[in-house]
Amino acid sequence: IRSIKQHRFLVRIHNFVAMCRRIFNSYIKKRLFQAYKRQLRSVKIITLPEAKYIGILWNPTDEESIETYESLRKILTERDIKSFGIAYINSKREKETLSTVSNSWFMNSSNVSFFGRPKSGEGLQFVQQEFDILIDLSLDKSIALQYLLIHSVARFKVGWKGLDPNLYDLEIDVSANPKCRFLMEQIIHYLEKLNENN
């Protein structure tokens, strides 16, 4: 009887913590969206053939994200487009696992505030990079990556909003097939189509 009561108590605590986390994340996302709406940025449509430097946001927890990130970088390199990425990871140990990923920085909870703002280093540098295009390959939207997306000085921002409010200059809807690789293929397709329509 005692262990059943303890188990029920622990389940209630776990559910309460999960509920608090959802409420907090919802609050932070609303604040980020308000910050996005207050921005005064001039959007310039940049096509893939015009781009010289592209930033990539990606999330290692998304299925096939590492392969997709590397594939995108290869496509861009073949077109003489410089690219650099940043990802949010859950631990420093995960960073060691991802050490073979090329041209990407990694942020984790130790260098990001509760509000998703980078405290120092790579995240702050990434936001200041003057990318022609910022591609968000993430399907699972972490607060840290959304902060970078909103505060980036990139000229043109592309990605999939999922269930969150739209923060992109060009939103690609992949709700019918929410896979990282499919999102990348659609982004490349539409960035090339923009050129045909001009």
C-alpha positions in Angstrom: 0.0 0.0 0.0 2.8 2.4 0.9 4.6 1.9 -2.4 1.4 2.5 -4.3 0.9 5.8 -2.5 4.5 6.8 -3.1 4.1 5.9 -6.8 0.9 7.9 -7.1 2.6 10.9 -5.4 5.6 10.7 -7.7 3.3 10.5 -10.7 1.4 13.6 -9.5 4.7 15.5 -9.0 5.9 14.5 -12.5 2.6 15.6 -14.1 2.7 18.9 -12.2 6.3 19.6 -13.3 5.3 18.7 -16.9 2.3 21.0 -16.8 4.5 23.9 -15.4 7.1 23.3 -18.2 4.3 23.5 -20.8 2.9 26.7 -19.3 6.4 28.3 -19.1 7.3 27.3 -22.7 4.0 28.7 -23.9 4.7 32.0 -22.1 8.2 32.2 -23.5 7.0 31.5 -27.1 4.4 34.2 -26.7 7.1 36.7 -25.6 9.3 35.7 -28.5 6.4 36.2 -31.0 5.7 39.6 -29.5 9.4 40.5 -29.9 9.2 39.3 -33.5 6.1 41.5 -34.2 8.0 44.6 -32.8 10.9 44.1 -35.2 11.5 46.7 -37.9 13.4 44.7 -40.4 13.4 45.0 -44.2 12.9 41.7 -45.8 14.8 41.1 -49.1 13.8 38.0 -51.1 17.1 36.2 -51.9 17.0 33.2 -54.2 19.4 30.3 -54.0 21.5 31.4 -57.1 21.9 34.9 -55.5 22.9 33.6 -52.1 26.6 33.7 -51.0 26.3 32.9 -47.3 23.5 30.8 -45.6 22.9 30.0 -42.0 21.3 26.8 -40.9 19.3 26.1 -37.7 18.8 22.4 -37.0 17.8 20.1 -34.2 19.7 16.8 -33.6 16.6 15.3 -32.0 14.8 15.4 -35.4 14.8 12.1 -37.3 17.6 12.1 -40.0 18.6 15.6 -39.0 22.4 15.0 -39.0 22.3 13.4 -42.5 19.9 16.1 -43.7 22.2 18.9 -42.3 25.3 17.4 -44.0 23.4 16.9 -47.2 22.2 20.5 -47.3 25.7 21.7 -46.7 27.0 19.5 -49.5 24.4 20.9 -51.9 25.3 24.5 -51.0 29.0 23.8 -51.3 28.5 22.4 -54.8 26.9 25.8 -55.7 29.8 27.8 -54.1 27.6 29.0 -51.3 29.2 29.2 -47.9 27.1 27.9 -45.0 27.3 27.5 -41.3 24.9 25.9 -38.8 24.0 25.9 -35.1 22.0 23.4 -33.1 20.5 23.2 -29.7 21.5 20.0 -27.8 20.5 18.7 -24.4 23.9 18.1 -22.9 27.6 18.5 -23.3 27.9 14.7 -23.7 25.7 15.0 -26.8 28.2 17.5 -28.2 30.9 14.9 -28.1 28.7 12.5 -30.0 28.1 15.1 -32.6 31.7 16.1 -33.0 32.0 14.7 -36.5 29.3 17.2 -37.8 31.0 19.8 -39.9 30.7 23.6 -39.7 28.2 23.7 -36.9 28.2 25.2 -33.4 26.2 23.7 -30.6 24.4 25.4 -27.7 23.0 23.7 -24.6 21.3 24.7 -21.4 24.6 25.8 -19.8 25.1 28.7 -22.3 21.4 29.6 -22.9 19.1 31.4 -20.5 15.6 30.2 -19.6 14.2 32.6 -22.2 16.3 31.0 -25.0 18.8 33.9 -25.2 22.4 32.9 -25.7 24.5 33.9 -22.6 27.7 34.1 -24.5 29.8 32.8 -27.3 28.6 31.0 -30.4 24.9 31.7 -30.1 25.5 35.5 -29.9 28.0 35.3 -32.8 25.5 33.3 -34.9 22.7 35.9 -34.4 25.1 38.7 -35.7 26.1 36.8 -38.9 24.8 38.6 -41.9 23.4 35.6 -43.8 21.7 36.1 -47.1 19.3 33.3 -46.1 18.6 31.6 -42.8 17.2 28.1 -43.3 15.5 26.5 -40.3 15.6 22.7 -40.7 14.2 22.1 -37.2 10.9 20.3 -36.9 10.9 20.2 -33.1 11.1 23.9 -32.2 13.3 24.6 -29.2 13.0 28.0 -27.5 16.8 28.6 -28.1 16.5 28.0 -31.8 13.4 30.2 -32.0 15.3 33.0 -30.2 18.1 32.7 -32.8 15.6 32.7 -35.7 13.8 35.9 -34.4 16.9 37.8 -33.5 19.1 36.8 -36.5 20.1 39.7 -38.8 19.7 37.4 -41.8 18.1 39.1 -44.8 15.6 36.2 -45.7 14.3 33.5 -43.4 12.9 30.2 -44.5 11.4 27.2 -42.6 8.3 25.4 -41.3 6.3 26.9 -38.5 4.5 23.7 -37.4 2.0 24.6 -34.7 3.7 27.9 -33.7 3.0 31.3 -35.1 4.8 32.1 -38.4 8.3 33.6 -37.9 9.5 33.2 -41.5 9.6 35.3 -44.6 8.9 32.1 -46.6 7.1 29.3 -44.8 7.2 25.8 -46.3 4.3 23.6 -45.2 5.5 20.0 -44.7 2.6 19.0 -42.4 1.7 16.2 -44.8 5.2 14.7 -44.5 6.9 16.3 -41.4 10.4 14.9 -42.1 13.6 16.9 -41.9 14.9 15.6 -45.3 11.5 16.5 -47.0 11.6 20.0 -45.5 15.2 20.5 -46.9 14.1 19.3 -50.4 11.1 21.6 -50.3 13.2 24.6 -49.2 15.7 24.0 -52.0 12.9 23.6 -54.5 11.1 26.8 -53.5 14.3 28.9 -53.2 15.0 27.9 -56.8 11.4 28.5 -57.9 11.5 32.0 -56.6 14.3 32.6 -59.2 12.1 31.3 -62.0 9.2 33.6 -61.0 11.4 36.8 -61.0 
